[in-house]
């Protein structure tokens, strides 16, 4: 059975991003299996979870996801560029669910910052009207051409001058040891030693459209996992 590795083992922090629930290629069933079976102390939803531009707030798919989450645990919802309808909740807390732009913490002697990552994209994501137009036509384009439009655009943007841009992003975050983002749909972990001989780590959680990847953190140790392959990346 896919994802059986998610069962039985508790982790301190579980991070998922870019599930794009409501889009044609979203891996809803696999995500539900992970959320229902994985034991965690804290769940971090790192943006672009539900396509609110395409599905009503109380649509069945939204309610199904809510029911799969253990709301007795702390849930951090980081707003992404597809979560624009939730931006008014930033700074608010409903029971154990907190809505934020970014989330910072220290663990295992290392400092962490988690954010969706769209603020580093100088392109289309900052134009809300254009985002709505693309969202409205996304299903039609995916149906006609068989494209996963969200992943296609993210990878096109990200592959250009990738290393230089990553360096610029980490320079903006030199006050932390670990930066965890989503947005680009490219799951990866990069580790290096900076000029001050400090170990720095960049993590991208990937997505649940082309991939089914997520991150676990326990005692400061970061693991990027693939739900479909049941292994570390």
TAGIHU-V29087 format. One record per backbone hydrogen bond with DSSP energy under -1.0 kcal/mol. CO is the residue of the C=O (numbers start at 1). NH is the residue of the N-H. If there is no record, write none. Layout:
co=CO nh=NH
co=CO nh=NH
This chain:
co=1 nh=4
co=3 nh=6
co=4 nh=7
co=11 nh=41
co=12 nh=42
co=13 nh=217
co=14 nh=44
co=15 nh=215
co=16 nh=46
co=18 nh=208
co=20 nh=23
co=21 nh=51
co=23 nh=26
co=26 nh=28
co=27 nh=31
co=28 nh=32
co=29 nh=33
co=30 nh=34
co=31 nh=35
co=32 nh=36
co=33 nh=37
co=34 nh=38
co=39 nh=11
co=41 nh=74
co=42 nh=14
co=43 nh=76
co=44 nh=16
co=45 nh=47
co=45 nh=78
co=47 nh=18
co=48 nh=20
co=49 nh=21
co=50 nh=52
co=51 nh=54
co=51 nh=55
co=56 nh=59
co=59 nh=63
co=60 nh=64
co=61 nh=65
co=62 nh=66
co=63 nh=67
co=64 nh=68
co=69 nh=71
co=70 nh=73
co=74 nh=43
co=75 nh=98
co=76 nh=45
co=77 nh=100
co=80 nh=83
co=83 nh=86
co=84 nh=87
co=86 nh=89
co=87 nh=90
co=89 nh=92
co=92 nh=99
co=94 nh=97
co=96 nh=75
co=97 nh=94
co=98 nh=77
co=99 nh=91
co=100 nh=79
co=103 nh=114
co=105 nh=112
co=107 nh=110
co=110 nh=107
co=111 nh=177
co=111 nh=178
co=112 nh=105
co=113 nh=180
co=114 nh=103
co=116 nh=182
co=117 nh=120
co=118 nh=121
co=123 nh=126
co=124 nh=127
co=127 nh=131
co=128 nh=132
co=129 nh=133
co=130 nh=134
co=131 nh=135
co=132 nh=136
co=133 nh=137
co=137 nh=141
co=138 nh=142
co=139 nh=143
co=140 nh=144
co=141 nh=145
co=142 nh=146
co=147 nh=149
co=148 nh=152
co=149 nh=153
co=150 nh=154
co=151 nh=155
co=152 nh=156
co=153 nh=157
co=154 nh=158
co=155 nh=159
co=161 nh=165
co=162 nh=166
co=163 nh=167
co=164 nh=168
co=165 nh=169
co=166 nh=170
co=167 nh=171
co=168 nh=172
co=171 nh=174
co=173 nh=176
co=177 nh=201
co=178 nh=113
co=179 nh=203
co=180 nh=115
co=181 nh=205
co=182 nh=184
co=188 nh=204
co=190 nh=202
co=192 nh=200
co=194 nh=197
co=198 nh=194
co=200 nh=192
co=201 nh=179
co=202 nh=190
co=203 nh=181
co=204 nh=188
co=207 nh=213
co=208 nh=27
co=212 nh=227
co=214 nh=225
co=215 nh=15
co=216 nh=223
co=217 nh=13
co=218 nh=221
co=221 nh=218
co=223 nh=216
co=224 nh=233
co=225 nh=214
co=226 nh=230
co=231 nh=226
